[in-house]
Amino acid sequence: MNTLKITGVDHPAVAAEDVEQLAGWYCDLFGYERWFHHPKPVWMLRAPDGTLLEVMPRDETARPTRTTWTPGWSHLALRVPNLDEAVAWLDTKGVSWGGEVIEAIGGGRVRTLYDPDGNMVQIVERPGVEQPGVERPGS
């Protein structure tokens, strides 16, 4: 075997102040469903495309101050079919925005928001990415 064969990302995980509350936020705003519960408590949430998100309890480690460019995993980016419609809908939910709509690296548009625990989430529109044979800008 020359390279490890993966099929994609199984799940990112987020450590929460309140696992139930944060799991509910992701379900209510982004269409995740509660897929598996562990009594620790941990929720595995499933997105409409089948990808998973783990919501687990945080420990007592202090949260570091971070930006998009701070070393380590930075944010969760969720793809949407229409960014303007997504922004308008999320505005009705009172989300905390982290800036305006900007160009996404690799093409498309992106806007940053924060979940109730202050974790960075992005919504991204990438027209043409789902179409086979369409090249990325600059490739």
VODOPA-333179 format. One line per 5 residues: number of its first residue (from 1); their letters; for each residue x, y, z of N, C-alpha, C, CB. Coordinates in nm, 4 decimals, always signed. Glycine has a CB too. Example, Ala and Ser with C-alpha at 12.3 -4.5 7.8 and 13.67 -1.06 7.14 Angstrom:
2
1) AS) +1.3190/-0.5690/+0.7800/+1.2300/-0.4500/+0.7800/+1.3200/-0.3300/+0.7800/+1.1308/-0.4473/+0.9046; +1.2850/-0.2250/+0.7080/+1.3670/-0.1060/+0.7140/+1.2900/+0.0030/+0.7870/+1.4084/-0.0598/+0.5725 $
***
This chain:
139
1) MNTLK) +0.0861/-0.1177/+0.0000/+0.0000/+0.0000/+0.0000/+0.0905/+0.1238/+0.0000/-0.0978/+0.0000/+0.1242; +0.0721/+0.2114/-0.0990/+0.1519/+0.3331/-0.1109/+0.0965/+0.4481/-0.0286/+0.1608/+0.3745/-0.2549; -0.0322/+0.4447/-0.0028/-0.0957/+0.5503/+0.0740/-0.2137/+0.4928/+0.1511/-0.1410/+0.6657/-0.0180; -0.2441/+0.5510/+0.2636/-0.3593/+0.5091/+0.3422/-0.4857/+0.5496/+0.2676/-0.3561/+0.5713/+0.4852; -0.5763/+0.4587/+0.2506/-0.7022/+0.4872/+0.1812/-0.8077/+0.5278/+0.2831/-0.7501/+0.3640/+0.0990 $
6) ITGVD) -0.8480/+0.6532/+0.2780/-0.9565/+0.6996/+0.3643/-1.0769/+0.7333/+0.2776/-0.9127/+0.8232/+0.4488; -1.1926/+0.7337/+0.3380/-1.3140/+0.7676/+0.2643/-1.3628/+0.9077/+0.2958/-1.4229/+0.6679/+0.2949; -1.2996/+0.9758/+0.3893/-1.3391/+1.1109/+0.4260/-1.3231/+1.1334/+0.5746/-1.4824/+1.1378/+0.3843; -1.3684/+1.2476/+0.6204/-1.3626/+1.2823/+0.7620/-1.4803/+1.2161/+0.8322/-1.3645/+1.4373/+0.7829; -1.4554/+1.1423/+0.9405/-1.5640/+1.0806/+1.0167/-1.6322/+1.1841/+1.1049/-1.5111/+0.9642/+1.1024 $
11) HPAVA) -1.5530/+1.2538/+1.1889/-1.6138/+1.3552/+1.2743/-1.5093/+1.4484/+1.3344/-1.6940/+1.2892/+1.3851; -1.5432/+1.5757/+1.3489/-1.4712/+1.6622/+1.4415/-1.5414/+1.6497/+1.5766/-1.4672/+1.8127/+1.3909; -1.4774/+1.6987/+1.6813/-1.5367/+1.6952/+1.8149/-1.5221/+1.8316/+1.8796/-1.4707/+1.5858/+1.9026; -1.6203/+1.8680/+1.9606/-1.6162/+1.9942/+2.0330/-1.6483/+1.9653/+2.1789/-1.7161/+2.0985/+1.9723; -1.5670/+2.0217/+2.2690/-1.5896/+2.0080/+2.4126/-1.6780/+2.1239/+2.4579/-1.4539/+2.0055/+2.4920 $
16) AEDVE) -1.7874/+2.0917/+2.5252/-1.8915/+2.1896/+2.5557/-1.9065/+2.2152/+2.7044/-2.0227/+2.1437/+2.4997; -1.9486/+2.3366/+2.7376/-1.9879/+2.3699/+2.8747/-2.1106/+2.2880/+2.9134/-2.0170/+2.5223/+2.8891; -2.2091/+2.2819/+2.8232/-2.3342/+2.2094/+2.8457/-2.3601/+2.1248/+2.7211/-2.4549/+2.3083/+2.8750; -2.3336/+1.9961/+2.7293/-2.3424/+1.9061/+2.6136/-2.4828/+1.9077/+2.5534/-2.3042/+1.7625/+2.6541; -2.5858/+1.8983/+2.6353/-2.7237/+1.8945/+2.5848/-2.7580/+2.0235/+2.5107/-2.8229/+1.8721/+2.7005 $
21) QLAGW) -2.7229/+2.1360/+2.5715/-2.7559/+2.2657/+2.5115/-2.6829/+2.2847/+2.3798/-2.7213/+2.3799/+2.6076; -2.5535/+2.2533/+2.3744/-2.4772/+2.2754/+2.2519/-2.5195/+2.1768/+2.1427/-2.3265/+2.2625/+2.2798; -2.5467/+2.0518/+2.1800/-2.5965/+1.9548/+2.0816/-2.7282/+2.0045/+2.0223/-2.6155/+1.8145/+2.1467; -2.8153/+2.0557/+2.1049/-2.9425/+2.1101/+2.0569/-2.9247/+2.2261/+1.9619/-3.0268/+2.1535/+2.1726; -2.8270/+2.3125/+1.9899/-2.7998/+2.4280/+1.9028/-2.7602/+2.3810/+1.7638/-2.6884/+2.5171/+1.9625 $
26) YCDLF) -2.6701/+2.2851/+1.7550/-2.6274/+2.2339/+1.6248/-2.7430/+2.1636/+1.5531/-2.5087/+2.1373/+1.6416; -2.8284/+2.0942/+1.6265/-2.9449/+2.0302/+1.5647/-3.0443/+2.1342/+1.5141/-3.0136/+1.9362/+1.6647; -3.0767/+2.2318/+1.5969/-3.1761/+2.3329/+1.5610/-3.1305/+2.4224/+1.4467/-3.2086/+2.4178/+1.6811; -3.0042/+2.4642/+1.4471/-2.9581/+2.5592/+1.3470/-2.9062/+2.4945/+1.2191/-2.8515/+2.6442/+1.4053; -2.8466/+2.3779/+1.2279/-2.7803/+2.3216/+1.1102/-2.8381/+2.1881/+1.0640/-2.6351/+2.3043/+1.1389 $
31) GYERW) -2.9436/+2.1414/+1.1265/-3.0094/+2.0204/+1.0802/-2.9433/+1.8901/+1.1205/-3.0190/+2.0244/+0.9356; -2.8502/+1.8952/+1.2156/-2.7964/+1.7696/+1.2689/-2.9077/+1.6972/+1.3438/-2.6734/+1.7954/+1.3629; -2.8937/+1.5659/+1.3584/-2.9855/+1.4891/+1.4426/-2.9043/+1.4160/+1.5483/-3.0701/+1.3885/+1.3578; -2.9653/+1.3975/+1.6632/-2.8996/+1.3201/+1.7689/-2.8948/+1.1748/+1.7237/-2.9747/+1.3344/+1.9067; -2.7746/+1.1203/+1.7025/-2.7577/+0.9888/+1.6438/-2.7220/+0.8826/+1.7480/-2.6511/+0.9940/+1.5372 $
36) FHHPK) -2.6311/+0.9169/+1.8412/-2.5892/+0.8209/+1.9431/-2.5556/+0.8967/+2.0708/-2.4670/+0.7368/+1.8946; -2.6024/+0.8448/+2.1841/-2.5742/+0.9081/+2.3134/-2.4937/+0.8129/+2.3999/-2.7054/+0.9492/+2.3855; -2.3882/+0.8649/+2.4591/-2.3086/+0.7907/+2.5564/-2.3312/+0.8582/+2.6911/-2.1546/+0.7873/+2.5173; -2.3442/+0.7832/+2.7990/-2.3760/+0.8432/+2.9290/-2.2680/+0.9326/+2.9884/-2.4055/+0.7362/+3.0251; -2.1543/+0.9465/+2.9259/-2.0428/+1.0257/+2.9814/-2.0787/+1.1697/+3.0187/-1.9305/+1.0287/+2.8825 $
41) PVWML) -2.1501/+1.2590/+2.9658/-2.2370/+1.2483/+2.8501/-2.1673/+1.2935/+2.7205/-2.3626/+1.3304/+2.8729; -2.1903/+1.2213/+2.6149/-2.1404/+1.2569/+2.4826/-2.2528/+1.2335/+2.3828/-2.0126/+1.1741/+2.4449; -2.2716/+1.3277/+2.2916/-2.3637/+1.3089/+2.1798/-2.2847/+1.2989/+2.0518/-2.4661/+1.4238/+2.1715; -2.3178/+1.1991/+1.9698/-2.2722/+1.1949/+1.8317/-2.3913/+1.2434/+1.7498/-2.2229/+1.0487/+1.7876; -2.3698/+1.3516/+1.6782/-2.4742/+1.4097/+1.5944/-2.4464/+1.3724/+1.4496/-2.4812/+1.5645/+1.6118 $
46) RAPDG) -2.5515/+1.3532/+1.3706/-2.5351/+1.3190/+1.2297/-2.5945/+1.4296/+1.1430/-2.6017/+1.1828/+1.1978; -2.5145/+1.4749/+1.0450/-2.5587/+1.5760/+0.9492/-2.6417/+1.5102/+0.8399/-2.4378/+1.6508/+0.8881; -2.7160/+1.5896/+0.7626/-2.7948/+1.5318/+0.6538/-2.7119/+1.4493/+0.5543/-2.8655/+1.6417/+0.5800; -2.5819/+1.4800/+0.5390/-2.4988/+1.4025/+0.4456/-2.4346/+1.2802/+0.5113/-2.3901/+1.4913/+0.3873; -2.4650/+1.2557/+0.6399/-2.4127/+1.1387/+0.7095/-2.2862/+1.1622/+0.7894/-2.3874/+1.0326/+0.6123 $
51) TLLEV) -2.2215/+1.2779/+0.7735/-2.1025/+1.3050/+0.8540/-2.1441/+1.3293/+0.9988/-2.0240/+1.4271/+0.7981; -2.0509/+1.3062/+1.0890/-2.0805/+1.3127/+1.2317/-2.0101/+1.4300/+1.2993/-2.0406/+1.1828/+1.2991; -2.0662/+1.4756/+1.4111/-2.0073/+1.5769/+1.4983/-2.0225/+1.5264/+1.6406/-2.0754/+1.7185/+1.4792; -1.9113/+1.5188/+1.7133/-1.9144/+1.4743/+1.8525/-1.9198/+1.5958/+1.9441/-1.7911/+1.3861/+1.8856; -2.0141/+1.5950/+2.0379/-2.0246/+1.6999/+2.1395/-2.0000/+1.6316/+2.2733/-2.1660/+1.7738/+2.1357 $
56) MPRDE) -1.8913/+1.6716/+2.3395/-1.8491/+1.6053/+2.4626/-1.8277/+1.7096/+2.5721/-1.7195/+1.5229/+2.4393; -1.8258/+1.6670/+2.6984/-1.8060/+1.7635/+2.8063/-1.6620/+1.8149/+2.8097/-1.8424/+1.7005/+2.9408; -1.6485/+1.9404/+2.8443/-1.5155/+2.0003/+2.8556/-1.4534/+1.9623/+2.9886/-1.5226/+2.1539/+2.8412; -1.3207/+1.9747/+2.9939/-1.2531/+1.9551/+3.1223/-1.2272/+2.0930/+3.1842/-1.1185/+1.8745/+3.1044; -1.1397/+2.0994/+3.2807/-1.1156/+2.2262/+3.3511/-1.0038/+2.3103/+3.2888/-1.0817/+2.1982/+3.4957 $
61) TARPT) -0.9509/+2.2689/+3.1748/-0.8473/+2.3457/+3.1074/-0.9031/+2.4804/+3.0635/-0.7916/+2.2681/+2.9866; -0.8271/+2.5870/+3.0874/-0.8704/+2.7207/+3.0471/-0.8745/+2.7299/+2.8945/-0.7761/+2.8292/+3.1059; -0.9765/+2.7982/+2.8428/-0.9878/+2.8189/+2.6986/-0.8838/+2.9221/+2.6555/-1.1320/+2.8652/+2.6594; -0.7980/+2.8864/+2.5582/-0.7005/+2.9832/+2.5099/-0.7670/+3.0874/+2.4197/-0.5876/+2.9119/+2.4344; -0.7087/+3.2034/+2.4124/-0.7531/+3.3033/+2.3160/-0.7031/+3.2592/+2.1803/-0.7015/+3.4472/+2.3522 $
66) RTTWT) -0.7912/+3.2620/+2.0788/-0.7474/+3.2156/+1.9473/-0.8114/+3.2981/+1.8365/-0.7810/+3.0673/+1.9287; -0.7469/+3.2925/+1.7227/-0.7990/+3.3514/+1.6001/-0.8092/+3.2382/+1.4976/-0.7070/+3.4699/+1.5480; -0.8517/+3.2698/+1.3777/-0.8568/+3.1700/+1.2712/-0.7197/+3.1082/+1.2467/-0.9097/+3.2325/+1.1424; -0.6142/+3.1838/+1.2719/-0.4784/+3.1412/+1.2371/-0.3991/+3.0881/+1.3558/-0.4039/+3.2557/+1.1754; -0.4609/+3.0741/+1.4735/-0.3930/+3.0183/+1.5899/-0.3599/+2.8712/+1.5622/-0.4810/+3.0327/+1.7184 $
71) PGWSH) -0.2409/+2.8240/+1.6006/-0.2065/+2.6837/+1.5751/-0.3081/+2.5872/+1.6344/-0.0692/+2.6530/+1.6310; -0.3262/+2.4753/+1.5668/-0.4221/+2.3740/+1.6079/-0.5488/+2.3838/+1.5249/-0.4549/+2.3879/+1.7564; -0.6432/+2.2920/+1.5502/-0.7694/+2.2973/+1.4774/-0.8366/+2.4301/+1.5051/-0.8620/+2.1796/+1.5167; -0.8891/+2.4925/+1.4036/-0.9385/+2.6285/+1.4137/-1.0905/+2.6405/+1.4202/-0.8887/+2.7064/+1.2990; -1.1607/+2.5772/+1.3279/-1.3045/+2.5987/+1.3179/-1.3715/+2.4829/+1.2453/-1.3342/+2.7304/+1.2460 $
76) LALRV) -1.5031/+2.4794/+1.2527/-1.5857/+2.3849/+1.1793/-1.6486/+2.4621/+1.0646/-1.6947/+2.3178/+1.2714; -1.6269/+2.4178/+0.9410/-1.6853/+2.4832/+0.8239/-1.7950/+2.3933/+0.7674/-1.5762/+2.5134/+0.7157; -1.9149/+2.4477/+0.7554/-2.0310/+2.3739/+0.7059/-2.0722/+2.4315/+0.5711/-2.1493/+2.3801/+0.8072; -2.0857/+2.3443/+0.4720/-2.1215/+2.3894/+0.3379/-2.2718/+2.4096/+0.3274/-2.0736/+2.2887/+0.2321; -2.3107/+2.5204/+0.2636/-2.4513/+2.5515/+0.2384/-2.4704/+2.5756/+0.0890/-2.4973/+2.6756/+0.3212 $
81) PNLDE) -2.5899/+2.5466/+0.0356/-2.6117/+2.5677/-0.1075/-2.6258/+2.7148/-0.1456/-2.7344/+2.4933/-0.1513; -2.6737/+2.7997/-0.0526/-2.6942/+2.9416/-0.0826/-2.6569/+3.0221/+0.0423/-2.8433/+2.9704/-0.1267; -2.5442/+3.0915/+0.0358/-2.4933/+3.1645/+0.1522/-2.5869/+3.2771/+0.1938/-2.3551/+3.2209/+0.1228; -2.6413/+3.3517/+0.0977/-2.7287/+3.4639/+0.1324/-2.8528/+3.4163/+0.2076/-2.7700/+3.5402/+0.0062; -2.9129/+3.3063/+0.1617/-3.0297/+3.2513/+0.2315/-2.9915/+3.2009/+0.3700/-3.0928/+3.1375/+0.1497 $
86) AVAWL) -2.8744/+3.1371/+0.3819/-2.8295/+3.0865/+0.5115/-2.8064/+3.2006/+0.6096/-2.7014/+3.0042/+0.4954; -2.7413/+3.3075/+0.5638/-2.7161/+3.4239/+0.6496/-2.8482/+3.4855/+0.6957/-2.6307/+3.5296/+0.5748; -2.9417/+3.5030/+0.6033/-3.0713/+3.5625/+0.6383/-3.1434/+3.4769/+0.7431/-3.1598/+3.5782/+0.5118; -3.1412/+3.3438/+0.7257/-3.2079/+3.2559/+0.8216/-3.1383/+3.2593/+0.9571/-3.2120/+3.1126/+0.7684; -3.0046/+3.2538/+0.9566/-2.9302/+3.2573/+1.0826/-2.9487/+3.3910/+1.1540/-2.7812/+3.2316/+1.0572 $
91) DTKGV) -2.9671/+3.4998/+1.0781/-2.9970/+3.6293/+1.1404/-3.1245/+3.6216/+1.2234/-3.0104/+3.7388/+1.0334; -3.2235/+3.5451/+1.1772/-3.3485/+3.5326/+1.2532/-3.3281/+3.4549/+1.3821/-3.4557/+3.4645/+1.1686; -3.2177/+3.3799/+1.3914/-3.1867/+3.3016/+1.5108/-3.0943/+3.3760/+1.6064/-3.1235/+3.1698/+1.4713; -3.0529/+3.4972/+1.5681/-2.9722/+3.5795/+1.6572/-2.8305/+3.5299/+1.6789/-3.0391/+3.5896/+1.7873; -2.7705/+3.4666/+1.5777/-2.6342/+3.4165/+1.5961/-2.5355/+3.5312/+1.6130/-2.5929/+3.3289/+1.4776 $
96) SWGGE) -2.4217/+3.5000/+1.6698/-2.3146/+3.5973/+1.6896/-2.2183/+3.5863/+1.5716/-2.2401/+3.5738/+1.8261; -2.2191/+3.6855/+1.4844/-2.1335/+3.6861/+1.3655/-1.9929/+3.7312/+1.4009/-2.1923/+3.7771/+1.2568; -1.8954/+3.6767/+1.3310/-1.7551/+3.7120/+1.3511/-1.6991/+3.7944/+1.2379/-1.6727/+3.5883/+1.3678; -1.7830/+3.8509/+1.1545/-1.7383/+3.9312/+1.0408/-1.8398/+3.9237/+0.9291/-1.6008/+3.8845/+0.9911; -1.8066/+3.9901/+0.8207/-1.8940/+3.9945/+0.7036/-1.8628/+3.8786/+0.6097/-1.8791/+4.1290/+0.6296 $
101) VIEAI) -1.9398/+3.8659/+0.5037/-1.9150/+3.7662/+0.4004/-1.7858/+3.8022/+0.3283/-2.0343/+3.7574/+0.3004; -1.6978/+3.7030/+0.3116/-1.5714/+3.7240/+0.2403/-1.5519/+3.6100/+0.1398/-1.4506/+3.7316/+0.3404; -1.4528/+3.6275/+0.0516/-1.4189/+3.5211/-0.0423/-1.3567/+3.4049/+0.0335/-1.3226/+3.5725/-0.1521; -1.3968/+3.2835/-0.0024/-1.3419/+3.1635/+0.0607/-1.2137/+3.1230/-0.0106/-1.4448/+3.0473/+0.0585; -1.1158/+3.0794/+0.0643/-0.9943/+3.0264/+0.0048/-1.0328/+2.9031/-0.0762/-0.8868/+2.9923/+0.1139 $
106) GGGRV) -0.9941/+2.8969/-0.2015/-1.0312/+2.7863/-0.2895/-1.1556/+2.8140/-0.3711/-1.0517/+2.6624/-0.2093; -1.2181/+2.9302/-0.3519/-1.3366/+2.9673/-0.4285/-1.4624/+2.9668/-0.3454/-1.3537/+2.8751/-0.5446; -1.5546/+3.0518/-0.3834/-1.6807/+3.0628/-0.3126/-1.6804/+3.1762/-0.2124/-1.7122/+2.9339/-0.2431; -1.7769/+3.1720/-0.1212/-1.7917/+3.2762/-0.0198/-1.8126/+3.2115/+0.1159/-1.9096/+3.3710/-0.0538; -1.7720/+3.2838/+0.2223/-1.7770/+3.2292/+0.3571/-1.8134/+3.3399/+0.4559/-1.6417/+3.1642/+0.3951 $
111) RTLYD) -1.8791/+3.2997/+0.5645/-1.9035/+3.3915/+0.6765/-1.8846/+3.3133/+0.8058/-2.0478/+3.4552/+0.6691; -1.8223/+3.3781/+0.9027/-1.7902/+3.3179/+1.0313/-1.8928/+3.3577/+1.1366/-1.6497/+3.3588/+1.0760; -1.9291/+3.2611/+1.2223/-2.0142/+3.2871/+1.3376/-1.9591/+3.2075/+1.4547/-2.1637/+3.2498/+1.3086; -2.0194/+3.2250/+1.5713/-1.9757/+3.1549/+1.6924/-2.0915/+3.0802/+1.7539/-1.9157/+3.2527/+1.7942; -2.0636/+2.9569/+1.8006/-2.1673/+2.8815/+1.8702/-2.1803/+2.9362/+2.0127/-2.1343/+2.7283/+1.8714 $
116) PDGNM) -2.2766/+2.8886/+2.0914/-2.2972/+2.9434/+2.2261/-2.1767/+2.9302/+2.3195/-2.4141/+2.8758/+2.2889; -2.0841/+2.8373/+2.2921/-1.9635/+2.8233/+2.3740/-1.8471/+2.9068/+2.3217/-1.9222/+2.6777/+2.3806; -1.8682/+2.9806/+2.2128/-1.7632/+3.0645/+2.1569/-1.6745/+2.9953/+2.0552/-1.6792/+3.1163/+2.2660; -1.7134/+2.8767/+2.0089/-1.6362/+2.8058/+1.9070/-1.6667/+2.8636/+1.7693/-1.6670/+2.6541/+1.9103; -1.5633/+2.8765/+1.6884/-1.5776/+2.9337/+1.5563/-1.6389/+2.8326/+1.4594/-1.4425/+2.9817/+1.5048 $
121) VQIVE) -1.7431/+2.8770/+1.3878/-1.8108/+2.7975/+1.2859/-1.8166/+2.8838/+1.1607/-1.9555/+2.7516/+1.3324; -1.7979/+2.8217/+1.0452/-1.8126/+2.8959/+0.9194/-1.9198/+2.8293/+0.8356/-1.6780/+2.9026/+0.8413; -1.9943/+2.9118/+0.7622/-2.0834/+2.8599/+0.6592/-2.0208/+2.8997/+0.5265/-2.2318/+2.9153/+0.6741; -2.0142/+2.8028/+0.4353/-1.9404/+2.8210/+0.3102/-2.0280/+2.7810/+0.1923/-1.8094/+2.7384/+0.3108; -2.0305/+2.8669/+0.0907/-2.0954/+2.8351/-0.0368/-1.9853/+2.8173/-0.1402/-2.1977/+2.9476/-0.0804 $
126) RPGVE) -1.9835/+2.7024/-0.2073/-1.8815/+2.6737/-0.3097/-1.9490/+2.6276/-0.4376/-1.7810/+2.5660/-0.2600; -1.9994/+2.7216/-0.5165/-2.0639/+2.6826/-0.6421/-1.9683/+2.6019/-0.7300/-2.1132/+2.8071/-0.7181; -2.0206/+2.4924/-0.7852/-1.9425/+2.4122/-0.8786/-1.8579/+2.3044/-0.8165/-1.8561/+2.4992/-0.9557; -1.8355/+2.3076/-0.6861/-1.7486/+2.2081/-0.6237/-1.8095/+2.0687/-0.6343/-1.7232/+2.2438/-0.4768; -1.9427/+2.0586/-0.6231/-2.0072/+1.9286/-0.6279/-2.0096/+1.8685/-0.7684/-2.1473/+1.9400/-0.5755 $
131) QPGVE) -1.9793/+1.9496/-0.8701/-1.9867/+1.9024/-1.0074/-1.8560/+1.8360/-1.0487/-2.0198/+2.0179/-1.1019; -1.8607/+1.7088/-1.0900/-1.7380/+1.6407/-1.1326/-1.6728/+1.7134/-1.2490/-1.7679/+1.4956/-1.1718; -1.5408/+1.7187/-1.2447/-1.4652/+1.7788/-1.3541/-1.4471/+1.9286/-1.3455/-1.5307/+1.7472/-1.4805; -1.5099/+1.9950/-1.2461/-1.4939/+2.1405/-1.2325/-1.3673/+2.1666/-1.1524/-1.6191/+2.2065/-1.1633; -1.2792/+2.2451/-1.2093/-1.1525/+2.2739/-1.1412/-1.1710/+2.3876/-1.0445/-1.0416/+2.3074/-1.2418 $
136) RPGS) -1.0883/+2.3862/-0.9390/-1.0867/+2.4959/-0.8421/-1.0214/+2.6182/-0.9063/-1.0108/+2.4545/-0.7117; -1.0597/+2.7384/-0.8613/-0.9926/+2.8579/-0.9127/-0.8425/+2.8500/-0.8863/-1.0516/+2.9853/-0.8484; -0.7652/+2.8864/-0.9838/-0.6193/+2.8886/-0.9683/-0.5525/+2.7551/-0.9893/-0.5844/+2.9380/-0.8337; -0.6286/+2.6522/-1.0267/-0.5646/+2.5212/-1.0446/-0.5318/+2.4968/-1.1907/-0.6550/+2.4090/-0.9917 $
***
